[in-house]
Amino acid sequence: MASRRWKTAVDLFCGSGAVTSALRRSRFRVVAAVDNDAVACATFRANHPRVRLYEQDIAQVDPQLIRDRQLKGEDADLLVVCAPCQPFSSQTKNRGEDSRSELVLEAGRFARILRPRLIFFENVPGIAARSALLDKLRKELGADYVLGVPQRVDAADYDVPQRRVRCIMFATRKSQPPELPEASTPRGRRRSVRDVIGSLRRLASGQRDPSDALHVARNHQPIALARLRKIPRDGGSRSSLPRSLQLACHQNVSSSNYSDVYGRMAWNDVAPTLTTGCTDITRGRFAHPEDDRAITLREAALLQTFPKDYRFVGNGSEIARQIGNAVPVRLVENLADCFKRGIASATP
């Protein structure tokens, strides 16, 4: 019977709770979570009221409290470390100067106290190139842990309707890290934008769905609407704009630079990587495949595979930031069996 118990997990840098949601749906018992973003924490509490949330700077959190109070003195099964990815992003300038780049090292302090059987790290691929940082991480984890090699994963291969390439690493206590599962959605059968948002109410600029507080279209300026009307439906880009409607800054740079700006998603393809600006057509290929508008918060949340009943707290830009920063729920769900294998291999 003991082997059937729900595995325990602690979610560091939990944000609005996407990973916790996936773990709970996969029969993990998330006993504690940590984050210092007040709005994201409000969303977390709205969806996971029974999880002990430490809303403070992670450096100020004492993992011994979690071990004593939430784990009742037992070792954790899983520690999740989804540290801020901005310091390692290809779009970040002056890399190495961001103080957040070493937050991932907090994993070592928590691992020494919580003694998780498996640690799951998720970040952007750029972290794999930071060999000095990874060496520090190995040192912080100590001799009890084996840190596996960074592995590139596209969430679109794991039932997420979005092209989102990430770096995943495992550290296992006194055992070899588990192998990633094979892609659950072969390239020819990936979930598409149409699969996920095609049945939602169609909206024009400024319209809203009275039955869904998140399905509200931005009220675009006339010049933005004029541009959108000239961009072909179902995957078109700003390259189709007449010169009179092109932004001056786009006329003076290579067409490959920021080419997704004002671009439309394609119905039968996956969405592009959703960012914190995922409802802003000036921030990427975030225009609806047919309607002359940016995608709504509801559409963005579904493309990130949040459950439709997930509750978000904050204004529009705050919710967009939470959605863009999240780890896709379905990605974590599709890795859950891998987590359990890693935990089993590290269990005495």
C-alpha positions as a Markdown table, in Angstrom:
| # | Residue | x | y | z |
|---|---|---|---|---|
| 1 | Met | 0.0 | 0.0 | 0.0 |
| 2 | Ala | 2.9 | 2.4 | 0.8 |
| 3 | Ser | 4.0 | 2.3 | -2.9 |
| 4 | Arg | 0.6 | 3.6 | -3.9 |
| 5 | Arg | 0.8 | 6.8 | -1.8 |
| 6 | Trp | 0.9 | 10.1 | -3.6 |
| 7 | Lys | 4.5 | 11.3 | -4.0 |
| 8 | Thr | 5.3 | 14.5 | -2.2 |
| 9 | Ala | 6.6 | 17.5 | -4.0 |
| 10 | Val | 7.9 | 21.0 | -3.3 |
| 11 | Asp | 7.5 | 23.6 | -6.0 |
| 12 | Leu | 10.2 | 26.4 | -6.0 |
| 13 | Phe | 9.6 | 29.5 | -8.1 |
| 14 | Cys | 6.0 | 28.3 | -8.5 |
| 15 | Gly | 4.6 | 31.4 | -10.1 |
| 16 | Ser | 0.8 | 31.1 | -10.7 |
| 17 | Gly | 0.9 | 27.4 | -10.1 |
| 18 | Ala | 1.0 | 25.6 | -13.5 |
| 19 | Val | 3.5 | 23.0 | -12.4 |
| 20 | Thr | 1.6 | 22.4 | -9.1 |
| 21 | Ser | -1.6 | 22.0 | -11.2 |
| 22 | Ala | 0.0 | 19.4 | -13.4 |
| 23 | Leu | 1.5 | 17.5 | -10.5 |
| 24 | Arg | -1.7 | 17.4 | -8.6 |
| 25 | Arg | -3.5 | 16.1 | -11.7 |
| 26 | Ser | -0.7 | 13.4 | -11.9 |
| 27 | Arg | -1.3 | 12.2 | -8.3 |
| 28 | Phe | 1.5 | 14.1 | -6.6 |
| 29 | Arg | 0.9 | 15.8 | -3.2 |
| 30 | Val | 2.4 | 19.3 | -3.4 |
| 31 | Val | 3.1 | 20.2 | 0.2 |
| 32 | Ala | 4.8 | 23.5 | -0.2 |
| 33 | Ala | 5.6 | 26.2 | -2.9 |
| 34 | Val | 7.7 | 29.3 | -2.9 |
| 35 | Asp | 7.5 | 32.5 | -4.9 |
| 36 | Asn | 7.8 | 36.3 | -4.3 |
| 37 | Asp | 5.5 | 37.6 | -7.0 |
| 38 | Ala | 2.5 | 38.9 | -5.1 |
| 39 | Val | 0.0 | 38.8 | -8.0 |
| 40 | Ala | 1.2 | 35.3 | -9.2 |
| 41 | Cys | 0.9 | 34.1 | -5.6 |
| 42 | Ala | -2.7 | 35.4 | -5.4 |
| 43 | Thr | -3.5 | 33.3 | -8.5 |
| 44 | Phe | -1.7 | 30.3 | -6.9 |
| 45 | Arg | -3.8 | 30.6 | -3.7 |
| 46 | Ala | -7.0 | 30.9 | -5.7 |
| 47 | Asn | -6.3 | 27.5 | -7.3 |
| 48 | His | -4.3 | 25.6 | -4.7 |
| 49 | Pro | -5.6 | 26.8 | -1.3 |
| 50 | Arg | -4.4 | 23.7 | 0.5 |
| 51 | Val | -0.7 | 24.0 | -0.5 |
| 52 | Arg | 1.5 | 25.9 | 2.0 |
| 53 | Leu | 2.7 | 28.9 | 0.0 |
| 54 | Tyr | 5.8 | 30.8 | 1.1 |
| 55 | Glu | 5.3 | 34.2 | -0.4 |
| 56 | Gln | 8.8 | 35.7 | 0.0 |
| 57 | Asp | 12.3 | 35.9 | -1.4 |
| 58 | Ile | 13.5 | 32.3 | -1.8 |
| 59 | Ala | 16.7 | 33.3 | 0.0 |
| 60 | Gln | 14.7 | 34.1 | 3.1 |
| 61 | Val | 12.8 | 30.8 | 3.2 |
| 62 | Asp | 14.1 | 28.2 | 5.6 |
| 63 | Pro | 13.7 | 24.7 | 4.1 |
| 64 | Gln | 13.9 | 23.2 | 7.6 |
| 65 | Leu | 10.4 | 24.7 | 8.2 |
| 66 | Ile | 9.1 | 22.8 | 5.2 |
| 67 | Arg | 10.7 | 19.6 | 6.3 |
| 68 | Asp | 9.4 | 19.9 | 9.8 |
| 69 | Arg | 5.9 | 21.3 | 9.2 |
| 70 | Gln | 4.8 | 20.1 | 5.7 |
| 71 | Leu | 6.9 | 17.0 | 5.3 |
| 72 | Lys | 6.6 | 15.9 | 8.9 |
| 73 | Gly | 10.3 | 15.1 | 9.0 |
| 74 | Glu | 10.2 | 12.9 | 5.9 |
| 75 | Asp | 12.4 | 13.2 | 2.8 |
| 76 | Ala | 10.6 | 14.8 | -0.2 |
| 77 | Asp | 10.1 | 12.8 | -3.3 |
| 78 | Leu | 10.4 | 15.6 | -5.8 |
| 79 | Leu | 11.8 | 19.1 | -5.8 |
| 80 | Val | 10.8 | 21.4 | -8.8 |
| 81 | Val | 13.1 | 24.2 | -9.7 |
| 82 | Cys | 11.8 | 26.5 | -12.5 |
| 83 | Ala | 14.0 | 29.5 | -11.7 |
| 84 | Pro | 13.5 | 32.7 | -13.7 |
| 85 | Cys | 14.5 | 32.2 | -17.3 |
| 86 | Gln | 15.2 | 35.8 | -18.4 |
| 87 | Pro | 18.9 | 35.7 | -17.4 |
| 88 | Phe | 19.5 | 32.9 | -19.9 |
| 89 | Ser | 17.2 | 34.0 | -22.7 |
| 90 | Ser | 18.7 | 34.6 | -26.1 |
| 91 | Gln | 16.8 | 38.0 | -26.1 |
| 92 | Thr | 18.5 | 39.1 | -22.9 |
| 93 | Lys | 21.3 | 41.7 | -23.3 |
| 94 | Asn | 24.4 | 42.0 | -21.1 |
| 95 | Arg | 24.2 | 38.3 | -20.0 |
| 96 | Gly | 26.0 | 37.6 | -16.8 |
| 97 | Glu | 25.0 | 40.8 | -15.1 |
| 98 | Asp | 21.5 | 39.7 | -14.0 |
| 99 | Ser | 21.5 | 38.8 | -10.3 |
| 100 | Arg | 18.7 | 36.3 | -11.0 |
| 101 | Ser | 21.1 | 34.0 | -12.9 |
| 102 | Glu | 22.2 | 32.3 | -9.7 |
| 103 | Leu | 18.8 | 31.8 | -8.2 |
| 104 | Val | 18.9 | 28.2 | -9.6 |
| 105 | Leu | 21.7 | 27.5 | -7.0 |
| 106 | Glu | 19.1 | 27.8 | -4.2 |
| 107 | Ala | 18.3 | 24.2 | -5.2 |
| 108 | Gly | 21.4 | 23.0 | -3.4 |
| 109 | Arg | 20.3 | 24.6 | -0.1 |
| 110 | Phe | 16.8 | 23.1 | -0.3 |
| 111 | Ala | 18.2 | 19.7 | -1.4 |
| 112 | Arg | 20.5 | 19.4 | 1.6 |
| 113 | Ile | 17.5 | 19.8 | 4.0 |
| 114 | Leu | 14.6 | 18.3 | 2.1 |
| 115 | Arg | 16.7 | 15.4 | 0.6 |
| 116 | Pro | 14.4 | 14.9 | -2.5 |
| 117 | Arg | 14.9 | 11.7 | -4.4 |
| 118 | Leu | 14.5 | 13.6 | -7.7 |
| 119 | Ile | 15.1 | 17.3 | -8.6 |
| 120 | Phe | 13.5 | 18.6 | -11.8 |
| 121 | Phe | 15.0 | 21.7 | -13.4 |
| 122 | Glu | 13.2 | 23.5 | -16.3 |
| 123 | Asn | 14.6 | 26.6 | -18.1 |
| 124 | Val | 15.4 | 28.1 | -21.5 |
| 125 | Pro | 18.0 | 26.3 | -23.6 |
| 126 | Gly | 20.5 | 29.1 | -22.9 |
| 127 | Ile | 21.2 | 27.8 | -19.4 |
| 128 | Ala | 22.9 | 24.7 | -21.0 |
| 129 | Ala | 25.7 | 27.0 | -22.3 |
| 130 | Arg | 26.4 | 28.3 | -18.8 |
| 131 | Ser | 29.0 | 25.6 | -17.9 |
| 132 | Ala | 30.4 | 27.6 | -15.0 |
| 133 | Leu | 26.9 | 28.0 | -13.4 |
| 134 | Leu | 26.2 | 24.3 | -13.9 |
| 135 | Asp | 29.5 | 23.4 | -12.2 |
| 136 | Lys | 28.4 | 25.6 | -9.3 |
| 137 | Leu | 25.1 | 23.8 | -9.2 |
| 138 | Arg | 26.8 | 20.4 | -9.0 |
| 139 | Lys | 28.9 | 21.6 | -6.2 |
| 140 | Glu | 25.9 | 23.0 | -4.3 |
| 141 | Leu | 24.0 | 19.8 | -4.7 |
| 142 | Gly | 26.9 | 17.8 | -3.3 |
| 143 | Ala | 28.1 | 14.3 | -3.7 |
| 144 | Asp | 24.7 | 12.8 | -2.9 |
| 145 | Tyr | 23.3 | 14.0 | -6.2 |
| 146 | Val | 24.0 | 13.1 | -9.8 |
| 147 | Leu | 23.1 | 16.0 | -12.1 |
| 148 | Gly | 22.2 | 14.8 | -15.6 |
| 149 | Val | 23.1 | 16.4 | -18.8 |
| 150 | Pro | 20.8 | 19.3 | -20.1 |
| 151 | Gln | 18.3 | 18.1 | -22.6 |
| 152 | Arg | 16.4 | 20.1 | -25.2 |
| 153 | Val | 12.7 | 19.5 | -25.3 |
| 154 | Asp | 10.0 | 21.1 | -27.5 |
| 155 | Ala | 6.7 | 21.2 | -25.6 |
| 156 | Ala | 4.9 | 20.7 | -28.9 |
| 157 | Asp | 6.2 | 17.1 | -28.8 |
| 158 | Tyr | 4.4 | 16.5 | -25.5 |
| 159 | Asp | 0.8 | 17.4 | -26.3 |
| 160 | Val | 1.2 | 21.2 | -26.0 |
| 161 | Pro | -0.1 | 23.2 | -29.0 |
| 162 | Gln | 2.9 | 25.5 | -28.9 |
| 163 | Arg | 6.4 | 25.6 | -30.2 |
| 164 | Arg | 8.3 | 26.0 | -26.9 |
| 165 | Val | 11.8 | 24.7 | -26.7 |
| 166 | Arg | 13.1 | 24.3 | -23.2 |
| 167 | Cys | 16.0 | 22.8 | -21.3 |
| 168 | Ile | 15.3 | 20.1 | -18.8 |
| 169 | Met | 17.7 | 18.6 | -16.3 |
| 170 | Phe | 17.3 | 16.0 | -13.6 |
| 171 | Ala | 19.3 | 15.4 | -10.5 |
| 172 | Thr | 18.8 | 12.1 | -8.6 |
| 173 | Arg | 19.9 | 11.1 | -5.2 |
| 174 | Lys | 22.6 | 8.4 | -5.5 |
| 175 | Ser | 21.3 | 7.0 | -8.8 |
| 176 | Gln | 21.4 | 7.8 | -12.5 |
| 177 | Pro | 18.8 | 10.4 | -13.7 |
| 178 | Pro | 15.8 | 9.0 | -15.6 |
| 179 | Glu | 15.5 | 9.1 | -19.4 |
| 180 | Leu | 13.1 | 11.5 | -20.9 |
| 181 | Pro | 10.0 | 9.8 | -22.4 |
| 182 | Glu | 9.7 | 9.6 | -26.2 |
| 183 | Ala | 7.5 | 12.3 | -27.8 |
| 184 | Ser | 3.9 | 11.7 | -27.0 |
| 185 | Thr | 2.7 | 13.6 | -30.1 |
| 186 | Pro | 4.6 | 12.8 | -33.3 |
| 187 | Arg | 5.2 | 15.7 | -35.6 |
| 188 | Gly | 2.4 | 14.9 | -37.9 |
| 189 | Arg | -0.2 | 14.8 | -35.1 |
| 190 | Arg | 0.7 | 17.8 | -33.0 |
| 191 | Arg | -2.2 | 19.6 | -31.3 |
| 192 | Ser | -2.9 | 22.7 | -33.4 |
| 193 | Val | -4.2 | 26.2 | -32.7 |
| 194 | Arg | -7.5 | 25.1 | -34.2 |
| 195 | Asp | -7.7 | 22.1 | -31.8 |
| 196 | Val | -7.5 | 24.3 | -28.8 |
| 197 | Ile | -9.1 | 27.7 | -29.6 |
| 198 | Gly | -11.1 | 27.0 | -32.8 |
| 199 | Ser | -14.4 | 26.5 | -30.9 |
| 200 | Leu | -14.2 | 29.7 | -28.9 |
| 201 | Arg | -16.6 | 32.6 | -29.7 |
| 202 | Arg | -15.2 | 34.7 | -32.5 |
| 203 | Leu | -14.5 | 38.3 | -31.5 |
| 204 | Ala | -13.8 | 41.6 | -33.2 |
| 205 | Ser | -11.5 | 44.2 | -31.7 |
| 206 | Gly | -13.0 | 45.5 | -28.4 |
| 207 | Gln | -15.6 | 42.7 | -28.2 |
| 208 | Arg | -15.9 | 40.3 | -25.2 |
| 209 | Asp | -17.5 | 37.0 | -24.5 |
| 210 | Pro | -20.2 | 37.7 | -21.8 |
| 211 | Ser | -19.7 | 34.2 | -20.5 |
| 212 | Asp | -16.0 | 34.3 | -20.1 |
| 213 | Ala | -14.1 | 37.1 | -18.3 |
| 214 | Leu | -10.8 | 36.2 | -20.0 |
| 215 | His | -12.1 | 36.0 | -23.5 |
| 216 | Val | -11.9 | 39.7 | -24.2 |
| 217 | Ala | -10.4 | 41.2 | -27.3 |
| 218 | Arg | -8.1 | 44.2 | -27.1 |
| 219 | Asn | -9.5 | 47.4 | -28.4 |
| 220 | His | -6.9 | 48.1 | -31.1 |
| 221 | Gln | -6.0 | 51.5 | -32.5 |
| 222 | Pro | -7.2 | 52.3 | -36.1 |
| 223 | Ile | -3.6 | 52.1 | -37.5 |
| 224 | Ala | -3.2 | 48.6 | -35.9 |
| 225 | Leu | -6.5 | 47.5 | -37.4 |
| 226 | Ala | -5.5 | 48.8 | -40.8 |
| 227 | Arg | -2.4 | 46.7 | -40.7 |
| 228 | Leu | -4.2 | 43.6 | -39.5 |
| 229 | Arg | -6.7 | 43.8 | -42.3 |
| 230 | Lys | -3.8 | 43.7 | -44.8 |
| 231 | Ile | -2.2 | 40.6 | -43.3 |
| 232 | Pro | -3.3 | 37.4 | -44.8 |
| 233 | Arg | -5.5 | 35.1 | -42.7 |
| 234 | Asp | -4.1 | 31.8 | -41.3 |
| 235 | Gly | -0.4 | 32.4 | -40.8 |
| 236 | Gly | 0.2 | 35.7 | -42.7 |
| 237 | Ser | 3.0 | 38.0 | -41.7 |
| 238 | Arg | 3.8 | 41.8 | -41.8 |
| 239 | Ser | 5.8 | 41.1 | -44.9 |
| 240 | Ser | 2.5 | 41.5 | -46.8 |
| 241 | Leu | 2.0 | 45.1 | -45.6 |
| 242 | Pro | 2.2 | 47.9 | -48.2 |
| 243 | Arg | 5.1 | 50.3 | -47.4 |
| 244 | Ser | 2.6 | 52.9 | -46.3 |
| 245 | Leu | 1.5 | 50.7 | -43.4 |
| 246 | Gln | 4.9 | 49.4 | -42.4 |
| 247 | Leu | 6.5 | 50.7 | -39.2 |
| 248 | Ala | 9.5 | 52.9 | -39.9 |
| 249 | Cys | 11.7 | 50.8 | -37.8 |
| 250 | His | 10.8 | 47.7 | -39.9 |
| 251 | Gln | 11.7 | 49.4 | -43.1 |
| 252 | Asn | 15.3 | 49.9 | -42.0 |
| 253 | Val | 16.2 | 46.4 | -40.8 |
| 254 | Ser | 16.4 | 43.0 | -42.3 |
| 255 | Ser | 13.0 | 41.4 | -42.8 |
| 256 | Ser | 14.2 | 38.5 | -40.6 |
| 257 | Asn | 14.5 | 40.8 | -37.6 |
| 258 | Tyr | 11.4 | 40.6 | -35.4 |
| 259 | Ser | 9.5 | 39.2 | -38.4 |
| 260 | Asp | 6.8 | 37.7 | -36.2 |
| 261 | Val | 5.6 | 41.1 | -35.1 |
| 262 | Tyr | 2.0 | 41.6 | -36.4 |
| 263 | Gly | 2.1 | 38.0 | -37.6 |
| 264 | Arg | -1.0 | 35.7 | -37.4 |
| 265 | Met | -1.1 | 32.3 | -35.9 |
| 266 | Ala | -1.9 | 29.4 | -38.3 |
| 267 | Trp | -4.9 | 27.3 | -37.6 |
| 268 | Asn | -3.4 | 23.9 | -38.4 |
| 269 | Asp | 0.0 | 24.5 | -36.8 |
| 270 | Val | 1.2 | 24.9 | -33.3 |
| 271 | Ala | 1.4 | 28.4 | -31.8 |
| 272 | Pro | 4.7 | 30.2 | -31.5 |
| 273 | Thr | 6.3 | 30.5 | -28.0 |
| 274 | Leu | 4.0 | 32.5 | -25.8 |
| 275 | Thr | 5.8 | 35.2 | -23.9 |
| 276 | Thr | 4.7 | 37.7 | -21.3 |
| 277 | Gly | 3.5 | 39.9 | -24.2 |
| 278 | Cys | 1.4 | 37.1 | -25.6 |
| 279 | Thr | -1.7 | 39.3 | -26.1 |
| 280 | Asp | 0.2 | 42.1 | -27.9 |
| 281 | Ile | 0.5 | 42.0 | -31.6 |
| 282 | Thr | 3.6 | 44.3 | -31.4 |
| 283 | Arg | 5.4 | 41.6 | -29.3 |
| 284 | Gly | 5.3 | 38.6 | -31.6 |
| 285 | Arg | 3.1 | 36.4 | -33.8 |
| 286 | Phe | 0.2 | 36.8 | -31.5 |
| 287 | Ala | -2.6 | 37.9 | -33.9 |
| 288 | His | -5.6 | 35.6 | -34.2 |
| 289 | Pro | -5.6 | 33.3 | -37.3 |
| 290 | Glu | -8.6 | 35.1 | -38.8 |
| 291 | Asp | -10.0 | 37.8 | -36.6 |
| 292 | Asp | -8.4 | 41.3 | -36.8 |
| 293 | Arg | -7.1 | 41.3 | -33.2 |
| 294 | Ala | -4.6 | 39.8 | -30.8 |
| 295 | Ile | -5.4 | 36.6 | -29.1 |
| 296 | Thr | -7.3 | 36.9 | -25.8 |
| 297 | Leu | -6.1 | 35.9 | -22.4 |
| 298 | Arg | -8.4 | 32.9 | -22.6 |
| 299 | Glu | -6.8 | 31.8 | -25.9 |
| 300 | Ala | -3.3 | 32.3 | -24.5 |
| 301 | Ala | -4.2 | 30.3 | -21.3 |
| 302 | Leu | -5.5 | 27.4 | -23.4 |
| 303 | Leu | -2.5 | 27.4 | -25.6 |
| 304 | Gln | -0.4 | 27.1 | -22.4 |
| 305 | Thr | -2.7 | 24.2 | -21.6 |
| 306 | Phe | -4.1 | 25.7 | -18.3 |
| 307 | Pro | -7.4 | 24.0 | -17.4 |
| 308 | Lys | -10.3 | 26.1 | -18.5 |
| 309 | Asp | -11.5 | 26.5 | -14.9 |
| 310 | Tyr | -8.2 | 27.9 | -13.8 |
| 311 | Arg | -8.6 | 31.2 | -12.0 |
| 312 | Phe | -6.3 | 34.1 | -12.6 |
| 313 | Val | -5.9 | 37.2 | -10.4 |
| 314 | Gly | -4.7 | 40.6 | -11.7 |
| 315 | Asn | -5.2 | 43.0 | -14.5 |
| 316 | Gly | -4.7 | 42.1 | -18.2 |
| 317 | Ser | -1.0 | 42.7 | -18.4 |
| 318 | Glu | -0.4 | 40.9 | -15.1 |
| 319 | Ile | -2.4 | 37.8 | -16.2 |
| 320 | Ala | -0.6 | 37.8 | -19.6 |
| 321 | Arg | 2.7 | 37.8 | -17.7 |
| 322 | Gln | 1.6 | 34.9 | -15.5 |
| 323 | Ile | 0.5 | 32.9 | -18.6 |
| 324 | Gly | 3.7 | 33.7 | -20.6 |
| 325 | Asn | 6.0 | 32.8 | -17.7 |
| 326 | Ala | 4.2 | 29.4 | -17.0 |
| 327 | Val | 5.5 | 26.0 | -17.7 |
| 328 | Pro | 2.8 | 24.3 | -19.9 |
| 329 | Val | 0.6 | 22.2 | -17.8 |
| 330 | Arg | 0.5 | 19.3 | -20.3 |
| 331 | Leu | 4.3 | 19.2 | -20.6 |
| 332 | Val | 4.6 | 18.5 | -16.9 |
| 333 | Glu | 1.7 | 16.0 | -17.0 |
| 334 | Asn | 3.5 | 14.1 | -19.8 |
| 335 | Leu | 6.7 | 14.0 | -17.8 |
| 336 | Ala | 5.0 | 12.8 | -14.5 |
| 337 | Asp | 5.7 | 9.1 | -15.1 |
| 338 | Cys | 9.3 | 9.9 | -15.8 |
| 339 | Phe | 9.4 | 11.7 | -12.5 |
| 340 | Lys | 8.0 | 8.6 | -10.8 |
| 341 | Arg | 10.6 | 6.4 | -12.4 |
| 342 | Gly | 13.4 | 8.7 | -11.2 |
| 343 | Ile | 11.9 | 8.7 | -7.7 |
| 344 | Ala | 11.7 | 4.9 | -7.6 |
| 345 | Ser | 15.3 | 4.4 | -8.7 |
| 346 | Ala | 16.5 | 6.7 | -5.9 |
| 347 | Thr | 14.4 | 5.2 | -3.2 |
| 348 | Pro | 16.4 | 3.0 | -0.8 |
